[in-house]
Amino acid sequence: MNVLVWLAAILFILMIVIGGKKGVRSFLSLFLNFGVLFVTIFLMTNPKNSPIVLTFIACTIISWISLFYINEKNSKTITAFISTMITIVILLFFIVVVTEKSMIQGFGEESTEEISIFSLYIGVNFVQIGASVIIMSTIGAILDVAISIASSMHEIFHHNPLISRKKLFTSGLSIGKDILGTDTNTLFFAFFGGYLGLLIWFKDLNYSIGEIINSKVFSTELITIFCAGIGIAAIIPIASSVNAYYLVKTREKVRAQESASHSK
């Protein structure tokens, strides 16, 4: 417990020194997002509640906290929020189909001994639970890409306010290409870092490559990585188009107002 307190204190101090007030809000947002996840998991235990609907609501609240609470409400966070919501809706339908087809829901045979004393007839839709786990794992990466593209495109528009919508969209895609490789690699290495012990265990059990790949535990994590990567790739054109449309539309609106004022 002392280690957790000390690590939290060090993180809090660093976030204050480096981020100032925004760093304090970022630190507090960790607890707020944890609270959202905790409440969502608690509500999912009720068979009457839809895990997909709860996941969408939770992702909406997490996105609001991560964008508007930390960075305050402005044009960048608004476009990033819209882009994130569009991507999440698309991913939810896609991930539900992938989870049903791949049959990765539920527990793997490696967990059979630990859960053998419990009843598995709990009335919860494990397909939707599996899809919820995957979408929750991708929300952080999606938000990161959305705000990065929004900030970069707003900066480009600020320095070149006469840029066309097509060129602005192309600039957003170019920015996204640089982000795509690093973020997908981050997800990939996060998996191997978190499941290194599991891979060593597979080796001690003399699992073949085929058995490892077909293991439910391993395949679930790989599918999560692939779905997260698809989400990162999908939000790049979505965020680029939303920001390009918003910025150009705002410019045209300002010009129309100026022309109307001059005509008076």
N, C-alpha and C positions, 0 to 999 in steps of 0.2 A: 504493500500500500504506500509506503514511504517513497518507493521508486516512482510510482505513478504520480504522486503529488509533486515530486521534484521535477519530473519530466514535463508535467503540465505547467509548472511555474516557469521553467526555462523557456518553454514555447511561448508562454504569455508575455514574458519580458522581451523576447526577441521580436515578437509581433508588434509590441508597443514601440520598441526602439526603431524598427524598420518601417512599420506601417502607420504609426501614429493612431489617430482615431479610427481609421479604417482597419488597422490591425486589431484593435479592441473588438470592433464589430465582427471581424473575421473569426476571432477566437470564440466569441459568444455564439456565432452561427454554427460552430461545431456542435455545441450542446443543443441548440434549437433543432438542427437536423437530426441529431440522435433522438431527440424527443419525438419528432415526427415519425421516424422509423419504428421506434418502440410502440407508439400508439397504433401504427399501421399493422405491425405484427400481431399485436393484441387483438385488433379487430378481425384479422384474418382467421383467427381461431374459431370464429363464429361461422358455421356453415351457411348461414343465411346471407352473409356478406360476400360480394363478388371480389376476389383478389385483384382482378384486372381493373375494376373501377377504383378500388382502394389504392392500387399502385399509381394510377393516373392522377388521383387527387394528391397523393403523397409527393409525386414528382412535380406537380404544379406548385405545391407549397415549398418544396426544397428549392425549386428554381426561383421562386419569388424571394426566398431568404437569401440565396446565394447571389442574386443579381440586384434586387432593389434594396434589401437591407444593408448589404455590404457596400455596394457601389452607388446607392441612392437612385432615385428615378430620373432618368434622362433618356435622350434619344438612343444612345448606345445600348443601355440595358433593356429598353422597350423592344428594339429590333432583335436583340439576342433572346429575349423571352419568347417572342412570337416564333422565331426560328426553332427554338428548343421544343415548344409545344407541338409544332407541326411535325418535327422529326419523331417525337415520342409517340404520337398517334400512329404514324406509319409503322414505327418499330413494334408497337404493341401487337398489331395485327400480324405482322411478319413473324414475330417471336412466338406467338401462340401456335401458329402453323408449324414452325420448326420444332417446337417442343412436342407437339402431338405426333409428328412424323418420326422424330428421332427417339421417342420413348425414353427420355432421360429423366422424367419426373420420378419422384420417390427416392428410395434408398438403394444404395449399391450393396452387392453381396458382402463387401468388406465390413459393412455396418450391421450385418445380420446378427452377430453374437451380442452386440451391445443393446439392440432393440428387441431381442427375442422375448423379453419378459413383458413387453408392452403390446397393447392392442393397436393394430393399424387401421381399424375400422372407426375412424374419427369423423367421417363425413366431410372431409375437406378435399376440394378438387386439386390434386397434386399437379395436374397439367398446368393449371393457371398459377399455382404457387411457383412452379418451376419457371414459368414465363415471367412472373413478378420478380423473382430473384435475378434473372438475367437483366431485365430492364433497370432494376435498381443498381446493378453493377455498372451500367453504362451511363447513367445520368451525369456523373461527375465529369467524365471525358467529353460528353456532348456539350455541357455547359462551358467547359474550358475552351472548346473550339468556337462555340457561338460568340462568346464575349471577345475572344482574340480577333476573330474576323471583323466583328462589329467595330471594335476600337481602331483597327488598322484601316478599314474602309472610311470611317469618319475622319481619320487623320489625312488620308489621301484627298478626300473631298474638301477638307478645310484648306489645304494647300493648293488645290486645283478645283475651284468651285464651278468652272465651266466644263468639266469633264462630262462626257456623254454617259448614258446609262449602260450601254454595251461595254465601254471601256472600264467603267467602274465595276461591273459584274466580272469582267475578265481579270481585273486586279484582285478581286476577292477570291476567285478560283486559284490564282497564282499564289496568294498568301496561304490558302488552304492546302495546297500541294506541299508546301514546306512543313506545315503542321502535321499532315497526315502520317508521314513516316515516323516521326518522333513519338506521336501519341500511340500509334499501334504498337510500336516497340515497347513503350512504357507498359501497356497492358500485358504484352507477352512476357516481359521479364517479371512483372508483378505476380503473374501466375506461377512461374517457376520458383520465384523467391518464396511464395507462400506455401507451395506444395513440394518443396524440395524433400522434406521428410517422407512424404507419400511416395515419391519416385524412388527413394532409397529403399523403402519398404517393399515396393514392387520388385526391385532387384533382389532383395533377400528372399523373396518368395519364388524366385526364378520365373517370373512372368516373362513370356515372350513379347516381342514387339506388338504382335497382333492382339494378345490378351490385354496389354496396357492400353492400346488404342480403343479397344472395345469395352474396356472397363467403364462403368457408368460414372464413377467419380472423375476419371480422367477426361472422358468425352464431354461431360457436362461443363467442365472448366474450359475446354477448348472451344466448345460451341459458344460459351459466354464471351470468350475473346473474339471470336469471329463476328458475333452479333454486335459487340461493342465497336469493332472495327468497321462494320457496315454502317453503324450509326454515325461514327465519325466521318466516314466518307460521304454519307447521305446529307449531313448537315452543312457540308461545305457549299454545294450549289444552292441549297435552300437558304442559308444565311446570306450568301452573296446576292441572291436575287431579291430577298426581302430588304436588305440594306440598300441595294442599288435603287429599288423602287421607292423606298421611303425617302432617301436623300434627294433624288431627282424630283419627286413629287413635292417635297418641302420647298425646293428651289423654285419650282414653277408657281407654287402658291404664293411665295414671297414676291415674286415678280408680278403676279396678277394683282396683289394688294398694292404694290408700289405704283403700277400703271393706273389703278383705280384712283389712288390718292392724287396722282399728278393730273388726271383728267378733271378732278374736282377743282 
